[in-house]
Structure formats: structure tokens, C-alpha cells
Amino acid sequence: MGVFDRVEKKLENAVSGAFARAFKGDVQPVEITARLQRELDSEAKLLSRERKLVPNEFHVALSQHDYDRLTPYSKTLNGEIGPQLRDYASDKGYIFNGPIMIAYTLDTALPVGRFTVTSAAVAGVDAAEEPTPTAVSTASLVVEVNGVRHPLTPPGITIGRGTEADLRINDPGISRLHARIGVVGTGGGQQITIEDLGSTNGVTVDGQRTRHAALGLGSRIEIGSTRLAIVSPVTDV
């Protein structure tokens, strides 16, 4: 019995055959598993001779018919697909930089039995001190990473993969202590800069590789495979 057959069998047993009946002639769990594995292969990015970074967040778009039938079983389905993807990644030398997340969305333009997949490598982010909603809302500017905002207040924050960083990002392309965002002053006179702390892969600001640069509202930063942005706590740019 192949790996896909084992996945499908486990799923059928988990829901006493209801899953198999619901999907007869429609999108099959085995098809989703196979497609996500191909997504890992096609999106793998070389980090070193033996390591490749692959996506860990997936969005599976389904037709109305398949979406209605799949979503009641999504938790069971993901509980089986996740371990299969981790085993597949281990065999291939792939690494994830965050937990595997699989979400199912509706695309009414899709016909029954067809689905599409989009993916991204999204790093887990931890702050040494979790910012309060008040601290975020009252800051002049914030740095946003993977949908989470951190206030920029003097003297600033360090960013890296190690525990010594103020903002820890679990991205294998980020050094243990990668960069420092410095903040001087408050309000309209605030000055914000970024400095590369001798990282392996460097810092890119607005598409330009740099060792030191001034930042402002709308600045886009790339370190490793992670993108950060300087935004207003009230409105996006």
C-alpha cells in the first residue's frame, strides 16, 4: 500500500466511511496530499548543500460543491496530511520555518473536482516582551512581520533567530542576531534606522542590499525569507 493509499485509508476509518462517500467523484484527500507534496518540491529554496526551505502555509481553493463537502472534515484531513508532509520533507531534506497550516477557501470560479493551491514560507515570530494592544496603538510607527505588529519605541529592537534577540523569527535564513532597528525620539521627529549586525545573508531595504539605512513609513525590509514593513499602527500603507 502506497503512502497516499495509507492516508486515504486512515481518513476513511477516522470518519467511519462518511468521508469517502462524501467525496466520491469529487476532490479526493489523496489528490490534496499529492498536490501539497508537489508544492514543496516546486517551491523549495536552497539554503545550503543539504537544506532546502519549503512553504509551511497552504491555501487550498475549492469549488462551492467541494468546499461544502470538505470543510466539515478539514480538521481530520489536516491531522493526517500534516504528518505526511513532515515525513516527506524529512526524506527530501526540506525544512519548515514554522508550523504547517492548511486552510480551505472558496473559489466559485472553479468547477467541481478542481482545486488550486497557493503557499508561503511563513516564519514563527516571538517577542521577548509581548507588546500590549495599547503599546501598539499609541506608537508612532510599528514594524509588521507575518501579520503581527511590534511598536517602535526608543532605543529600538534587535531581530534574529536566537534567544538574545528582542524579536525572534524562526527563519533558517536569519542569523541568531541579524539586525537592529534603532529608534531615536518620538512623534513626528522620530528617526528610525536599521543596521546589519554582521549577518550571513544580509539585509535588504526597499529592494536594495544595505548595511545601514534610514527607515520610514512604508519601508519594506527583507531578511532571510521573511518580509517586514514599517507601517502606521492605525492604517496600512
N, C-alpha and C positions, 0 to 999 in steps of 0.2 A: 504494500500500500504506500503510495507517494505522500509527500508532505501535504499537498493540497487535499488529497483524499482524507487524510487524518484530520485536518482542520474541519472539513465539511462534516465528517462523521461526528466529531466532538460537538459541533454546533447542533446537529440534528438530535443527538442524545440529550443535550442540555435543555432543549425545549420540547422534548417528547414527540419529535416529528413535526410539530407545528411549523417550525421554521422552514423545513423542506417543502411542505405543502404550500406555504405562503409564497415561496419563491419559485415554484415550478414554472418554467418557461420565462421567468423574469431574470433580473440581475442575481447572480449566484454568489454566495460568500467566497467560493474558491476563486471567482474572477476578480473580486476586490483584492484578495490576498495576493494573487499573482501580479495585479497591476501595481500595487504598492511596492512589491519587491522590484519590479522593473523601474519604478520611480527612484528607488535607492540607487540602482545601477546607473541610470541616466544622469542623476544629479550629484553623484559622488565627486567631491573635490579633494585633490591630493594635498595632504598636509605634510607627509614625509614618505619615505620609500615604503613603509609598512602600514601607514594610516591614511584613511580617507574619511572626510567628513560627509555625512549624509543628512537629509532632512529628517526632522522628528515631528513636524506638524503637518497634517494632511487634511485637505478638504475634498470630500467626495461629493460631487454634484450628481443628483439623480432626477429622473422624470417624476412627475406627480404620482404616477401609479407606483413606481418603485420606492419613492420616498415614503409614501403612506404605508407600504408593507414592510419596509426595512426599519424605520425608526423605532417601533416598539421593541425590536430585538438588538438595538445598537449597542447597548451595554454588554450583552452576552457576546455579540460579534467582536467587539473590540477587546474583550477579555481573552479571546482566542487568537486574534490577529496580532496583538502586541507581542506576546512571547515568540510567535513565529518570526516576526520581523527582527526581534533581538537575536534569535538564533541564526537567522540568515545573515545579519550584519556581522556577527561574531565569526562565522565561517569565511566571510569575504574580507575581513579586516577593516570593516566600516565602524565608525564611532558616531554616536549621537551626542550633541552638546546640551541636551535637555530631555525631559520625559517625552515619551511618544504620545501624541494627541491625535485622535482621528475624529473629525466632525463630518456630519452629513447635512448637505444643504439641498434646497430645492432649485431646480432649473427647469422651468416649464417648457423651454425650447427643446429639451431632449426627448427623443422617442423612448418608448418602453424598451427596457433591456439594454439601454446605452447609459454610460456614465463617464464623467471626466474627473481627473484628479489634479489638484494643484498642491504644491508643497513648499516648505521653507525650513531652513535650519534655524531654529529659534533657541537661543541660549537661556538657561535659567539665570535669574538675577536675584541677588540678595544684598541687602544693605546692612552695614554694621549696626546702624541705628535706623529702625523703620520710621520713615517720615510720617507725621500725623497729617490728616487732611487739612488742618489749619495751617501747618507749616508750608504745605504745598500751595494752598490758595493765596497766602499772603506774600509769597516770594515774588520778586520782580520777574525772574525767569526761572525755568526748570529745565533739567535735562531729561529727555524721554527715551527710554530704552525698552523695547518689546511691550509697549503699551503702559509701562509703569513710569510715573514721574517722580523726580527727586529734586527738591528745592536747591537752588544755587545761592548759598549764603557764604560770607567770609568765614574762613580763609579759602574755602573750596573743598573738593573731594579728590581722592585718588581712586583710580579704576584699575582693576586687574582680576586675575583668576585666583590669586592666593588669599589667605585669610587676613593678611595685613592690609588689604585694600578696603577703602570705605564702601565702594560699590563693587561687589564681586559678581563677575559674569562667567558662567561656566561654558566658556568657548575655548576649545583647544588651540585656536589661533591667537589667543590673548595671553600675554606674559603674566607671570604672577603679580608683578607690579608694573603695569603697562604705561599709564599716563596719569597726569594730574591736571584737573581743571581748577585753575586759580581764580578766586573772586576777590575783588577789591572794591569797597564802597557799597552803597545800597541805592535803591531807587533808580532814577534816570541817569545818575552819574556812575552807575556800576560798570566796572571793567572786568571782562571775563577773558581768560586765555586758556589754551591747552598746551601742555608740554609733554613730549615723549620722554619717558623715563628710562631710555635705553632698551626699549622693547625689541623683540626679534623681528616682528612683522610690520612695525611702524604704525603711523597714524596718518589718516587721510582726512582733510577738511575740505568740503565742497569740491571734491574730485582731485585735490592737489595733495601729494605726499608732503608732509611737513614735520619738522622737529619742534617748532613753536609757532603758534598762530593766535591771533585775536579771534574771539567768537562773539556773535551777536544773535539777535532774534532771527531764526531761520537757518542758522548754521547747521550743516549736516556732517556728521563725523562717522568714520568707518574705522573700526579696529577689529582685527581678526575677521570673522564673518558676521559681525554684529554692527548694526547701524544705530546711531544715536542722533538726537536732534535737540537743538536749543529752541524751546517754544515758550509761549506765554502760558501761565497757569490757567488762564481764563479761556483763551481761544487758540486754536491751532493756526499754523502758518501754511 
